[in-house]
Amino acid sequence: MREAPAQSLPRIRRLRRSELPSDTIELARYLIGKTLVHKLSRVRLSGRIVETEAYTVGDAAGHAFRGETPSIRSLFLPRGYAYVYFTYGSSFMMNVSSEEAGVGAGVLVRALEPLEGIGFMERRRGTHRLLDLARGPGRLAQAMDIDRRYDGVDLCSAETLWLGSAVRRAGRIGASIRIGITRDVHRIHRFYECGSPFVSGPKRLCE
């Protein structure tokens, strides 16, 4: 399966901040089916968001739990900014700030269905397996060429990395506990498009 020609895709409109729900859980659900776009000098990358996780105010699993520090300042920006961090010694992960200024919370973008720039993603990921290009937050950031350069970028106005409208209606949205955390593990804060083969995680959490 290869990418569709750019002309066959509907126009992707940049989302306005006023369209983003001001609640972290609502934003995590809202982003399912929306588009993440990264415009590089020679290629445009895009993908449908099919999986997210919410990290709310007071969530012990969230990076903002112990308060603001310079390294997580972006989580305390108004909703719609990128918070990008490095983890496990090998992977970047991208979140969307989700509350008002000064309140630390965010939505982790966990998986994409690739739309544009698939050849570039394949080279970045070292695989031609479409399902594995952006399934999981570390793979997603690598495929989309997202790193700390984009920490703090306004995803509602930047020319390079931004959130876009849906190219088609999202399917039924499922919810489950989050993946790979050790605190507040009981919270049903992971959302995904049911039936999408691009969703990450064990099958028991995707039904």
C-alpha positions, 0 to 999 in steps of 0.5 A, spaced: 500 500 500 502 506 497 501 513 498 495 516 494 497 522 490 497 529 493 491 531 488 487 525 491 487 527 498 482 533 500 485 539 502 487 539 510 485 545 513 489 548 519 485 547 526 484 554 529 485 554 537 478 555 538 476 549 535 480 545 540 476 543 546 479 546 553 478 539 557 484 534 556 480 528 555 475 531 550 481 534 546 484 527 546 478 524 543 477 530 539 484 529 535 482 522 533 481 522 525 484 529 525 491 530 521 498 531 523 502 535 518 509 536 517 511 541 511 519 540 510 523 543 504 522 538 499 516 533 502 510 534 506 508 529 511 501 527 514 497 522 517 491 521 520 491 521 528 488 514 530 490 513 537 491 518 543 492 518 551 490 524 555 495 526 561 490 530 565 491 535 571 493 531 577 495 525 573 501 522 577 503 519 570 504 525 567 510 529 566 507 536 569 505 532 576 510 535 580 509 542 577 513 546 571 520 546 570 524 549 564 524 542 560 516 541 561 515 548 560 511 547 553 506 543 557 504 549 561 502 553 554 495 554 552 492 548 548 495 547 542 502 547 543 507 541 541 511 538 547 516 534 545 521 530 549 526 524 549 525 518 552 528 511 553 534 513 550 532 512 543 525 515 542 522 522 541 514 523 543 510 528 541 504 531 545 499 537 545 498 541 550 491 541 553 489 546 558 489 554 559 496 557 560 499 555 566 496 549 567 500 543 566 496 537 562 497 534 555 495 529 550 500 524 547 499 522 540 500 515 539 499 513 532 498 515 525 495 512 519 500 515 514 497 519 508 503 523 505 510 522 504 510 515 505 517 514 501 520 519 506 517 515 512 520 509 510 527 511 509 526 514 516 524 508 519 528 503 515 522 499 513 517 498 507 511 495 512 506 501 512 503 499 518 509 499 522 511 506 520 507 510 525 504 505 530 507 507 537 509 514 539 516 513 538 515 510 531 511 516 529 516 521 531 521 518 527 517 517 521 514 524 521 521 527 523 519 530 529 524 532 535 526 537 540 526 542 535 519 542 535 518 543 542 513 549 544 511 550 536 504 553 536 500 547 532 495 552 530 499 557 527 506 554 525 508 553 518 512 547 519 508 542 524 501 543 525 494 540 526 489 539 521 482 537 519 480 530 518 480 528 511 475 523 512 470 522 518 473 518 524 470 511 525 467 509 532 472 511 538 474 506 543 477 507 550 482 503 554 487 504 560 494 507 557 500 503 555 507 503 558 505 507 565 506 505 572 502 510 576 495 511 575 494 505 571 487 505 572 485 511 568 481 510 562 485 515 558 487 512 552 482 513 545 483 510 539 479 509 532 476 502 533 478 497 527 484 501 525 490 497 523 494 503 525 493 503 532 498 500 537 498 496 543 495 489 545 489 487 541 485 486 548 486 494 548 483 495 541 477 492 541 
